[in-house]
Amino acid sequence: MKPGIFTSALVTAWLLAGAASAQPALQSEPRVLTVSGDGEIKAKPDQAMLSAGVVTEGRTAADALAANARKMNAVFETLKRIGIPDRAIQTSEMSVSPQYPGDSRQPRRITGYEVTNTVNVTVDDLDKIGPAIDALVNSGANSLGDIGFSIADDKPLTAQAREAAVKDATAKAETLARAAGVTLGPILSITEGGGVAEPMRPMLRMAMAAPASTPVAAGQTTVSATVSITWQIQ
């Protein structure tokens, strides 16, 4: 056999041997089990957010705006008087809308203007919510929206929810492995679905007047987390 032919044969044999040895490796991928787990931690909220606003009407836009400004200034003064800082007050809506006759048979013409000015208020002391609502209405707020409760610093609760989610996924995986007659091996991956705080949101729709000492119940807030864990099984 000539040297060139011999060398070519060796290279061909080496490539075939490599391909043959790679084939079992491709076929021996580890078997896996992937399970999702959920964790929830409930706690009493320590923060609330409510929306309050003033709706005014006037023959002209300027009249409606002036009336709205007077009442909103009174609302701001009331919020400061009960201890709500400026940083906890944020305008969420400001609109000026033309008004038309309610009778569609009449000519479409502007009969006046409506101005809406709404602010979101964050209250760090839950004992102030009821008095804040009463004070707002008494100072001129004639539109109150929903109240949302939350936890100012939910990181410790989120960490607990993650631990609970991992334990939940592990318990499910052990049950499935036992039922399938396999053994859990090492963890190959852990993916977090994210932590979410689900506040209780009682509806509070009020207009024009509020009863004295408005009662408000904070309830509980749920902080949740989800994880997905993949085990190698044997």
Order of alpha helices (4+ residues) and beta strands (2+ residues): alpha-beta-beta-alpha-beta-beta-alpha-beta-alpha-beta-beta
